[in-house]
Amino acid sequence: MENIKAVKEVLDNMDVLKQIEKRIFLYSIPDEVKPDSNITDILLEESESQPANYGDSEFKDYSESIDVSIFYAIKLPMKMTKLEILLQQCLMVNGFYIQKSNAHYFDPDTKQAIKTLTITRTQDLEQLL
């Protein structure tokens, strides 16, 4: 849960994302929010969490994954690839590793391109407990 908030904070402070009109949602997009193809929406959702780095019959670390789904505005003021590279670099600098980068697909209703990244952060149990 703390990692989703940390990702949102990283995104809120990213210079390149400050240049575009966007909305960032945690866990789900509220029903009252209407799709708007002129705005880039970013949805952060927990993907999985699990023990990591086993030794002496116990685990030493805990790994949490987050899906970052980007619903691009139709008239994005930059190339999607540029935004994705800068986003991934920023997330890596902040301790999140890119586990998976899915292909783009298009929403049939809004015609927006959609991209989902799965990012992971593994932390020492002593940091978490």
C-alpha positions as CSV (number, residue, x, y, z in Angstrom):
1,M,0.0,0.0,0.0
2,E,2.8,2.4,0.8
3,N,4.5,1.6,-2.5
4,I,1.5,2.7,-4.5
5,K,1.6,6.0,-2.6
6,A,5.3,6.2,-3.3
7,V,4.8,5.7,-7.0
8,K,2.1,8.4,-7.1
9,E,4.5,10.8,-5.4
10,V,7.2,10.0,-8.0
11,L,4.7,10.6,-10.8
12,D,3.4,13.8,-9.2
13,N,7.0,15.2,-9.1
14,M,8.1,14.1,-12.6
15,D,8.9,17.1,-14.7
16,V,7.8,15.5,-18.0
17,L,4.4,14.6,-16.5
18,K,3.9,18.2,-15.3
19,Q,3.9,19.1,-19.0
20,I,0.8,17.1,-19.8
21,E,-2.8,17.2,-18.5
22,K,-3.2,14.1,-16.4
23,R,-5.2,12.4,-13.7
24,I,-3.6,9.8,-11.4
25,F,-5.9,7.2,-9.7
26,L,-5.1,4.8,-7.0
27,Y,-6.6,1.3,-7.0
28,S,-9.5,2.1,-9.4
29,I,-11.1,4.9,-11.5
30,P,-14.1,6.2,-9.6
31,D,-17.5,5.6,-11.4
32,E,-18.2,9.4,-11.4
33,V,-15.0,10.1,-13.4
34,K,-16.0,10.4,-17.1
35,P,-13.5,9.1,-19.8
36,D,-11.9,12.1,-21.5
37,S,-9.6,11.4,-24.4
38,N,-8.0,14.8,-24.0
39,I,-6.5,13.9,-20.7
40,T,-3.9,11.2,-19.9
41,D,-5.2,9.0,-17.1
42,I,-2.8,6.9,-15.0
43,L,-4.2,4.0,-12.9
44,L,-2.0,2.5,-10.2
45,E,-3.1,-1.0,-8.9
46,E,-1.5,-3.5,-6.7
47,S,-0.4,-6.5,-8.7
48,E,1.2,-9.0,-6.3
49,S,3.2,-9.2,-3.2
50,Q,5.3,-12.0,-1.9
51,P,8.3,-13.0,0.2
52,A,11.8,-12.8,-1.5
53,N,15.4,-13.8,-0.9
54,Y,15.1,-17.0,1.2
55,G,17.9,-18.1,3.6
56,D,18.1,-20.1,6.8
57,S,14.5,-21.4,6.3
58,E,13.0,-17.8,6.3
59,F,12.6,-15.0,3.9
60,K,14.7,-11.8,4.2
61,D,12.9,-9.4,1.8
62,Y,9.4,-8.6,0.6
63,S,8.6,-7.9,-3.0
64,E,5.6,-5.8,-4.1
65,S,4.5,-5.3,-7.7
66,I,2.3,-2.5,-9.1
67,D,0.6,-2.2,-12.4
68,V,0.9,1.3,-13.9
69,S,-1.8,1.6,-16.7
70,I,-1.5,4.7,-18.9
71,F,-4.5,5.8,-20.9
72,Y,-2.9,8.3,-23.3
73,A,-4.6,11.5,-24.4
74,I,-5.2,11.4,-28.1
75,K,-3.3,14.6,-28.7
76,L,-0.3,13.9,-26.4
77,P,2.3,16.7,-26.8
78,M,5.2,14.3,-27.1
79,K,5.9,10.8,-28.4
80,M,4.6,8.0,-26.2
81,T,7.9,6.2,-26.4
82,K,9.7,9.2,-25.0
83,L,7.3,9.5,-22.1
84,E,7.6,5.8,-21.4
85,I,11.4,5.8,-21.3
86,L,11.5,8.8,-19.1
87,L,8.9,7.3,-16.8
88,Q,10.7,4.0,-16.5
89,Q,14.1,5.8,-15.9
90,C,12.5,7.9,-13.1
91,L,10.9,4.8,-11.5
92,M,14.2,2.9,-11.6
93,V,16.0,5.8,-9.9
94,N,13.4,5.7,-7.2
95,G,13.9,2.0,-6.5
96,F,11.2,0.5,-8.7
97,Y,12.3,-2.0,-11.4
98,I,10.4,-2.6,-14.6
99,Q,9.3,-6.2,-14.5
100,K,7.0,-6.1,-17.6
101,S,6.1,-3.7,-20.3
102,N,3.1,-4.8,-22.2
103,A,2.3,-3.8,-25.8
104,H,0.0,-0.8,-26.5
105,Y,-3.6,-1.5,-27.3
106,F,-6.5,0.8,-28.1
107,D,-9.7,1.4,-26.2
108,P,-12.5,0.8,-28.8
109,D,-14.7,3.5,-27.3
110,T,-12.3,6.4,-26.7
111,K,-9.7,5.4,-29.2
112,Q,-7.0,6.1,-26.6
113,A,-3.8,4.1,-26.7
114,I,-3.2,2.1,-23.4
115,K,0.0,0.8,-22.0
116,T,0.6,-1.2,-18.8
117,L,3.9,-1.5,-17.0
118,T,4.4,-3.8,-14.1
119,I,7.0,-2.5,-11.7
120,T,8.4,-4.1,-8.6
121,R,10.2,-2.9,-5.4
122,T,11.9,-5.4,-3.1
123,Q,12.6,-4.2,0.4
124,D,14.4,-5.6,3.4
125,L,12.0,-6.9,6.1
126,E,13.8,-4.6,8.6
127,Q,12.7,-1.6,6.5
128,L,9.1,-2.8,6.5
129,L,8.6,-4.0,10.1
